Amino acid sequence: MPGTWRCPGSRWAFTAAARVSRPPLVIGDRVYVLSEPFDLIALAKADGKVLWLRRASYFEAATDEEKKKPEYKNAAAVAAQVDALNAAFVAGTATEKQLQEKTKLEKSLQKAMKKVDPEKYAIGLAPDIGWSGFTPVSDGKRIYTWSSSGLVTCSDLDGRLLWTRLARNPDVEHGLSSSPVLADGKIVIFNRDLVAFDAKTGAPAWTTPIVAHEGLNPGGFFHGCLIAVTAGGVPLIALGNGTIVRAADGKTLYKNKGSGTQSAASPVVEGGAIYEMAVGEAISPLYIYPLPDRIADPLALAPRKVPIDTSAFPVHYLPWHLSSPVIHEGLAYLVNNAGVLTVVDIQVGQVVYQKLLDLDVFQAHNEGAARGVGASLALAGRRIYVVGNNGATIVFEPGRTYKQVAKNKIESIVAVGHWAERQERFMANPVPDGKRLYLRGEGGLWALGRK
């Protein structure tokens, strides 16, 4: 698939590759993506032209009382300088020197806001996925964002900021990485707690404790996204650690204690069931939760556990499953971070076949979060797409035998001219739309398709 356009990479345009970098959001003729450290960018789907950039930093979260402080006036002066550089970027006139200056000014703005309130606006540990490695969510009229800084925002489709809320808890190992979800008229985020806000007004709706507030990696912590599902007419939220919560009031209805202590893949919903890929060593179980027609409190579920053994294949570093599965016509398609494809017959709970894919996977102990295949599989038409972290994509047909259709390679260098110069890495899920796939890399946003 030739690249039809690519939004050029710069440090601040898109976040670096990571364990769970999130894909862009496609609405109508636009593509929306978060940008380091606290910007939302809208691009034209046709050619990648930047249409607007909206900043949502601690500066935008200030209260009326805080705006009266002299420290806020100092922050406002810095914000004005950032706004001028943002305008140059949207106009296409920004120079590399100006982009570097923007980086410095954004740090200055964070420090200035910390002086407004040293505790409220304290800068936490830098997350593996960056401050904005999340996917926005939309109801078709508004866009909602959540970032590792603790900011929850709501804006219209043209970037006008409607409300901002700050929801912070202590930092965690690797940083927060769960994109928000819309459920039952609420925007819901995970920050050790599950926190819901009224989607229209931003008013707090409820808070449900999920994991302890102490320790960098508390038991039951997860890195995957939240999933909204309705069963028996009741809106629910499925978490990556085997927890199911009622969206109306945040009540925990179910918890699978066998899900492990550090799940990475996001659960998926298909055919009245939730599928969750737990993290293990050589054997990682796939949990299948059939949802009942009637939702009770507590929720009595009988999850099926399918062990996924990849010990017969090279593990390279860790044989984890970081990718979410694709469920299609009675089969589950799974890929672990070493590139081993496992196809499971859902009804009988048995492996149909396994294959080590030719994905040019790159791993090393110093890779941090970008260790192996982290992008989830994508089903588009009659093809399944698997993206490796080193720029390769395998295309194959679904079915009980393996039939590869194509292999493609994006050859793009990042950190050009620097001692760390290397291939651009890809960890975000591809997004099918029409005859294109939109793919977010650490250096840019790609549109792939046929001209």
C-alpha positions as CSV (number, residue, x, y, z in Angstrom):
1,M,0.0,0.0,0.0
2,P,1.6,3.3,-1.1
3,G,1.5,6.1,1.4
4,T,-0.9,8.7,0.1
5,W,0.1,11.3,2.6
6,R,2.1,11.7,5.8
7,C,1.8,14.4,8.3
8,P,5.6,15.1,8.8
9,G,7.1,14.1,12.1
10,S,8.5,16.5,14.6
11,R,9.1,16.0,18.3
12,W,5.9,17.9,19.2
13,A,3.6,16.9,16.4
14,F,3.1,13.3,17.6
15,T,4.1,11.3,20.6
16,A,6.9,8.7,20.6
17,A,6.3,5.0,20.0
18,A,5.2,3.2,23.2
19,R,3.6,0.2,24.6
20,V,0.1,1.4,24.1
21,S,0.2,4.4,21.8
22,R,-3.3,5.1,20.7
23,P,-4.6,5.6,17.1
24,P,-6.2,8.7,15.7
25,L,-9.9,9.5,15.7
26,V,-11.6,9.7,12.2
27,I,-14.8,11.8,12.0
28,G,-16.3,12.7,8.6
29,D,-13.6,14.3,6.5
30,R,-11.2,15.0,9.4
31,V,-8.7,13.1,11.4
32,Y,-8.1,14.1,15.0
33,V,-5.0,13.2,17.0
34,L,-3.5,14.3,20.3
35,S,0.0,16.0,20.2
36,E,2.7,16.4,22.8
37,P,2.4,17.7,25.3
38,F,-1.2,19.0,25.5
39,D,-2.5,19.8,22.0
40,L,-5.4,18.4,19.9
41,I,-4.8,18.6,16.1
42,A,-7.4,18.4,13.4
43,L,-6.2,17.3,9.9
44,A,-8.0,17.1,6.6
45,K,-8.6,13.5,5.8
46,A,-8.0,14.1,2.1
47,D,-4.4,15.3,2.2
48,G,-3.3,15.6,5.9
49,K,-3.4,19.4,5.9
50,V,-3.5,20.8,9.5
51,L,-6.8,22.6,9.9
52,W,-6.5,23.7,13.5
53,L,-4.6,23.1,16.8
54,R,-6.2,23.5,20.2
55,R,-4.1,23.7,23.4
56,A,-5.5,22.3,26.6
57,S,-2.8,22.7,29.3
58,Y,-2.9,23.5,33.0
59,F,-3.2,27.1,31.8
60,E,-6.6,26.4,30.4
61,A,-7.6,24.6,33.6
62,A,-7.1,27.6,35.9
63,T,-10.0,28.7,38.0
64,D,-11.3,32.3,38.1
65,E,-9.6,32.8,41.5
66,E,-6.3,31.5,40.1
67,K,-6.5,33.8,37.2
68,K,-6.3,36.8,39.6
69,K,-2.8,35.7,40.8
70,P,0.2,37.6,39.5
71,E,1.8,34.2,38.7
72,Y,-1.0,33.5,36.3
73,K,-0.3,36.7,34.5
74,N,3.3,35.5,34.0
75,A,1.9,32.2,32.6
76,A,-0.4,34.1,30.3
77,A,2.6,35.9,28.7
78,V,4.2,32.6,28.0
79,A,0.9,31.1,26.7
80,A,0.7,34.0,24.2
81,Q,4.1,33.1,22.8
82,V,3.0,29.5,22.4
83,D,-0.2,30.6,20.7
84,A,1.8,32.5,18.1
85,L,4.0,29.5,17.3
86,N,0.9,27.3,17.1
87,A,-0.6,29.7,14.6
88,A,2.5,29.6,12.5
89,F,2.4,25.8,12.5
90,V,-1.3,25.7,11.4
91,A,-0.4,28.3,8.7
92,G,2.5,26.1,7.5
93,T,5.1,28.8,8.0
94,A,6.8,27.5,11.2
95,T,10.5,26.9,10.9
96,E,12.4,24.1,12.7
97,K,13.9,26.7,15.0
98,Q,10.4,27.9,16.0
99,L,9.3,24.3,16.7
100,Q,12.3,23.9,19.0
101,E,11.4,27.2,20.7
102,K,7.8,25.9,21.1
103,T,9.2,22.9,23.1
104,K,11.1,25.2,25.4
105,L,8.1,27.5,25.9
106,E,5.7,24.6,26.7
107,K,8.1,23.6,29.5
108,S,8.2,27.2,30.7
109,L,4.4,27.3,30.7
110,Q,4.2,24.2,32.8
111,K,6.7,25.7,35.3
112,A,4.7,29.0,35.3
113,M,1.5,27.2,36.2
114,K,3.3,25.2,38.9
115,K,4.0,28.6,40.6
116,V,0.2,29.4,40.4
117,D,-0.4,26.2,42.5
118,P,2.6,24.1,43.4
119,E,0.6,21.1,44.3
120,K,-2.3,21.2,41.9
121,Y,-0.1,21.9,38.8
122,A,2.9,19.8,39.8
123,I,4.6,18.1,36.9
124,G,4.6,14.3,37.4
125,L,6.8,11.5,36.0
126,A,7.0,11.4,32.2
127,P,4.9,8.5,31.0
128,D,6.1,5.9,28.5
129,I,3.5,7.0,25.9
130,G,4.1,10.7,26.5
131,W,1.6,13.1,28.0
132,S,-0.9,12.7,25.1
133,G,-0.5,9.2,23.7
134,F,-4.3,8.6,23.9
135,T,-7.1,8.5,21.4
136,P,-9.8,11.2,21.8
137,V,-13.5,10.0,21.9
138,S,-16.5,11.7,20.2
139,D,-20.2,11.5,20.2
140,G,-20.2,13.1,16.7
141,K,-20.8,16.6,18.0
142,R,-18.1,17.0,20.6
143,I,-14.5,15.7,21.1
144,Y,-13.4,14.5,24.6
145,T,-9.8,14.1,25.5
146,W,-7.9,12.7,28.5
147,S,-4.1,13.0,29.0
148,S,-1.5,11.8,31.5
149,S,-1.4,15.4,32.9
150,G,-4.8,14.7,34.4
151,L,-6.7,17.0,32.1
152,V,-10.1,16.0,30.8
153,T,-11.5,18.3,28.1
154,C,-14.5,18.8,25.9
155,S,-14.5,20.8,22.7
156,D,-16.6,21.1,19.6
157,L,-15.5,19.7,16.2
158,D,-13.9,23.0,15.4
159,G,-11.6,23.0,18.4
160,R,-13.5,25.5,20.7
161,L,-12.9,24.4,24.3
162,L,-16.2,23.9,26.1
163,W,-15.0,22.7,29.5
164,T,-11.9,21.4,31.3
165,R,-11.5,19.3,34.4
166,L,-8.5,18.1,36.3
167,A,-8.5,14.6,37.7
168,R,-5.1,13.6,39.1
169,N,-3.9,10.7,41.2
170,P,-0.3,9.5,42.0
171,D,1.9,8.4,39.1
172,V,2.1,4.7,38.1
173,E,4.8,2.6,36.5
174,H,5.0,3.4,32.8
175,G,2.5,6.1,33.3
176,L,-1.3,6.3,32.6
177,S,-2.2,4.9,29.2
178,S,-6.0,4.2,29.1
179,S,-8.0,6.2,26.5
180,P,-11.3,7.6,27.7
181,V,-14.7,6.1,26.9
182,L,-18.2,7.5,26.5
183,A,-21.0,5.6,28.3
184,D,-24.5,6.5,29.4
185,G,-23.9,10.2,28.7
186,K,-20.6,10.3,30.7
187,I,-17.0,10.6,29.8
188,V,-15.1,8.0,31.8
189,I,-11.3,7.9,32.5
190,F,-9.0,5.6,34.5
191,N,-6.4,7.1,36.8
192,R,-6.1,4.4,39.4
193,D,-9.8,5.2,40.1
194,L,-12.5,5.1,37.5
195,V,-13.8,8.6,37.2
196,A,-16.9,9.8,35.3
197,F,-18.0,13.3,34.3
198,D,-21.3,14.4,32.7
199,A,-20.4,14.7,29.0
200,K,-22.4,17.9,28.5
201,T,-21.4,19.9,31.5
202,G,-18.2,18.3,32.9
203,A,-19.9,18.0,36.3
204,P,-18.5,15.1,38.4
205,A,-20.8,12.0,38.1
206,W,-19.1,9.3,40.2
207,T,-15.7,7.9,41.3
208,T,-15.0,4.2,41.7
209,P,-11.8,3.0,43.3
210,I,-10.1,0.3,41.2
211,V,-6.5,-0.1,42.4
212,A,-4.6,1.3,45.4
213,H,-3.2,4.8,45.3
214,E,0.1,3.6,46.8
215,G,2.9,2.0,44.8
216,L,4.0,2.4,41.2
217,N,2.5,-0.8,40.1
218,P,-0.4,-1.8,42.3
219,G,-2.1,-5.2,41.9
220,G,-4.8,-5.2,39.2
221,F,-3.4,-2.2,37.3
222,F,-3.9,-2.3,33.5
223,H,-2.7,-0.4,30.5
224,G,-5.5,-1.1,28.0
225,C,-8.4,1.1,27.1
226,L,-11.8,1.1,28.6
227,I,-14.6,-0.5,26.6
228,A,-18.3,0.5,26.6
229,V,-20.9,-2.3,26.1
230,T,-24.6,-2.6,26.6
231,A,-26.1,-5.9,27.9
232,G,-29.7,-6.4,28.9
233,G,-30.3,-2.8,28.1
234,V,-27.8,-1.7,30.8
235,P,-24.7,0.4,29.8
236,L,-21.5,-1.2,31.2
237,I,-17.8,-0.5,31.1
238,A,-15.3,-3.3,30.8
239,L,-11.8,-2.7,32.2
240,G,-8.6,-4.4,31.1
241,N,-8.2,-6.2,34.4
242,G,-11.4,-8.3,34.3
243,T,-13.6,-5.7,36.0
244,I,-17.1,-4.8,34.8
245,V,-18.7,-1.6,36.1
246,R,-22.2,-0.2,35.6
247,A,-22.0,3.1,33.8
248,A,-25.0,4.7,35.5
249,D,-23.4,4.9,39.0
250,G,-19.9,3.3,38.8
251,K,-21.0,0.2,40.8
252,T,-18.6,-2.7,40.3
253,L,-20.7,-5.7,39.2
254,Y,-18.0,-8.2,38.5
255,K,-14.3,-8.9,38.9
256,N,-12.3,-11.8,37.5
257,K,-9.5,-12.4,40.0
258,G,-7.6,-14.5,37.4
259,S,-6.9,-11.7,35.1
260,G,-3.5,-11.0,36.6
261,T,-1.8,-8.0,38.0
262,Q,-0.6,-6.1,34.9
263,S,-2.9,-6.5,31.9
264,A,-1.8,-4.6,28.8
265,A,-4.3,-5.4,25.9
266,S,-7.6,-3.6,25.7
267,P,-10.7,-5.9,25.9
268,V,-12.9,-6.2,22.9
269,V,-16.7,-6.9,22.5
270,E,-18.2,-9.0,19.8
271,G,-21.3,-11.2,19.5
272,G,-22.6,-10.6,23.1
273,A,-19.2,-11.5,24.8
274,I,-16.2,-9.7,26.1
275,Y,-12.8,-11.0,25.1
276,E,-9.8,-10.2,27.3
277,M,-6.2,-11.1,26.6
278,A,-4.4,-11.5,29.9
279,V,-0.6,-11.0,30.4
280,G,1.4,-14.1,31.1
281,E,4.9,-15.5,30.4
282,A,5.0,-18.3,27.9
283,I,1.3,-19.0,28.4
284,S,-1.2,-16.1,28.3
285,P,-4.9,-16.9,28.8
286,L,-7.7,-15.6,26.6
287,Y,-10.8,-15.0,28.7
288,I,-14.2,-15.1,27.1
289,Y,-17.1,-13.5,29.1
290,P,-20.5,-14.3,27.6
291,L,-22.9,-11.5,28.7
292,P,-26.3,-12.4,30.0
293,D,-29.6,-11.0,28.7
294,R,-30.4,-9.7,32.2
295,I,-27.9,-7.7,34.3
296,A,-27.9,-8.5,38.0
297,D,-26.0,-7.0,40.9
298,P,-23.7,-8.7,41.5
299,L,-23.1,-10.1,38.0
300,A,-22.7,-13.8,37.8
301,L,-20.5,-14.7,34.9
302,A,-18.9,-18.0,33.9
303,P,-15.8,-16.9,32.0
304,R,-14.1,-19.4,29.7
305,K,-10.3,-19.6,29.8
306,V,-8.3,-20.6,26.8
307,P,-4.5,-21.0,27.4
308,I,-2.4,-19.5,24.6
309,D,0.9,-21.4,24.6
310,T,3.6,-19.7,22.5
311,S,6.6,-21.4,24.1
312,A,7.4,-23.4,20.9
313,F,8.4,-20.1,19.2
314,P,11.2,-17.6,19.9
315,V,10.3,-15.1,22.6
316,H,13.0,-12.5,21.8
317,Y,12.4,-10.7,25.1
318,L,8.9,-11.3,26.7
319,P,6.2,-13.5,25.2
320,W,3.4,-11.2,26.3
321,H,0.2,-10.4,24.4
322,L,0.1,-6.6,24.2
323,S,-2.3,-6.5,21.2
324,S,-6.1,-6.9,21.4
325,P,-7.6,-9.7,19.4
326,V,-9.8,-9.6,16.3
327,I,-12.9,-11.8,16.6
328,H,-14.4,-12.9,13.2
329,E,-16.8,-15.7,12.2
330,G,-16.1,-17.9,15.2
331,L,-12.3,-17.4,15.3
332,A,-10.1,-15.2,17.5
333,Y,-6.9,-13.9,16.0
334,L,-4.2,-13.0,18.5
335,V,-0.6,-11.8,18.0
336,N,2.0,-11.7,20.8
337,N,4.8,-9.2,21.1
338,A,7.2,-11.5,19.3
339,G,5.0,-11.7,16.3
340,V,3.4,-15.1,16.9
341,L,0.0,-15.4,15.4
342,T,-2.5,-17.7,17.2
343,V,-5.9,-18.5,15.8
344,V,-8.5,-19.9,18.3
345,D,-11.8,-21.7,17.6
346,I,-14.0,-19.8,20.1
347,Q,-16.7,-22.4,20.4
348,V,-14.4,-25.4,21.3
349,G,-11.7,-23.2,22.9
350,Q,-8.8,-24.8,21.0
351,V,-5.9,-23.4,18.9
352,V,-6.5,-23.8,15.2
353,Y,-3.0,-22.9,14.0
354,Q,0.0,-20.8,15.0
355,K,2.6,-19.0,12.9
356,L,5.6,-16.7,13.5
357,L,4.9,-13.7,11.2
358,D,7.6,-12.1,9.2
359,L,7.2,-8.7,10.8
360,D,10.8,-7.7,11.3
361,V,10.1,-7.2,15.0
362,F,12.8,-5.3,16.8
363,Q,13.3,-5.8,20.5
364,A,16.0,-5.1,23.0
365,H,16.3,-4.7,26.7
366,N,16.6,-0.9,26.4
367,E,13.5,-0.6,24.2
368,G,11.4,0.5,27.1
369,A,7.7,0.4,26.2
370,A,8.3,-0.2,22.5
371,R,9.1,-3.9,23.0
372,G,7.8,-5.8,20.0
373,V,4.3,-5.9,18.5
374,G,2.0,-3.7,20.4
375,A,-0.5,-2.6,17.7
376,S,-3.8,-4.5,17.8
377,L,-4.9,-6.4,14.7
378,A,-7.4,-4.7,12.3
379,L,-10.1,-6.4,10.2
380,A,-11.0,-4.4,7.0
381,G,-13.1,-6.0,4.4
382,R,-11.8,-9.6,3.9
383,R,-8.3,-8.8,5.1
384,I,-6.6,-8.8,8.5
385,Y,-3.7,-6.3,9.0
386,V,-0.9,-6.8,11.6
387,V,1.5,-3.9,12.1
388,G,5.0,-4.6,13.6
389,N,6.9,-2.0,15.6
390,N,9.6,-1.7,12.9
391,G,7.4,-0.5,10.1
392,A,6.3,-3.8,8.5
393,T,2.7,-4.8,7.9
394,I,1.4,-8.3,7.1
395,V,-1.9,-8.7,5.3
396,F,-3.6,-12.1,5.4
397,E,-7.0,-13.6,4.9
398,P,-9.2,-14.8,7.8
399,G,-9.8,-18.5,8.0
400,R,-8.7,-21.8,9.4
401,T,-5.5,-21.8,7.4
402,Y,-2.9,-19.1,6.9
403,K,-3.0,-17.3,3.6
404,Q,-0.8,-14.2,3.3
405,V,-1.8,-11.6,0.8
406,A,0.9,-9.0,1.1
407,K,3.8,-7.6,3.2
408,N,4.5,-3.9,3.2
409,K,7.2,-1.9,4.8
410,I,7.3,1.8,5.8
411,E,10.9,2.9,5.6
412,S,11.1,6.1,7.5
413,I,14.0,7.5,9.6
414,V,13.5,9.5,12.8
415,A,16.1,11.5,14.7
416,V,17.8,12.3,11.4
417,G,21.4,13.2,11.8
418,H,21.5,12.3,15.5
419,W,23.4,9.4,17.0
420,A,20.1,7.8,17.8
421,E,19.0,7.8,14.1
422,R,16.8,4.8,13.4
423,Q,13.7,3.4,11.8
424,E,10.4,5.0,12.8
425,R,8.5,2.7,15.2
426,F,4.8,1.9,15.1
427,M,2.8,0.8,18.2
428,A,-0.7,2.3,17.5
429,N,-3.5,0.3,16.0
430,P,-4.2,1.0,12.3
431,V,-7.6,2.6,11.7
432,P,-9.5,1.4,8.6
433,D,-11.7,4.0,6.9
434,G,-12.9,3.5,3.4
435,K,-10.0,2.4,1.2
436,R,-7.4,3.7,3.6
437,L,-5.6,2.8,6.8
438,Y,-4.6,5.6,9.1
439,L,-1.5,4.7,11.1
440,R,0.2,6.7,13.8
441,G,3.9,6.4,14.1
442,E,6.4,8.1,16.5
443,G,7.4,10.5,13.7
444,G,4.1,11.2,12.0
445,L,0.6,10.2,11.0
446,W,0.3,8.1,7.8
447,A,-2.6,7.5,5.4
448,L,-2.0,4.3,3.5
449,G,-4.1,3.2,0.6
450,R,-4.5,3.0,-3.2
451,K,-4.4,6.1,-5.2
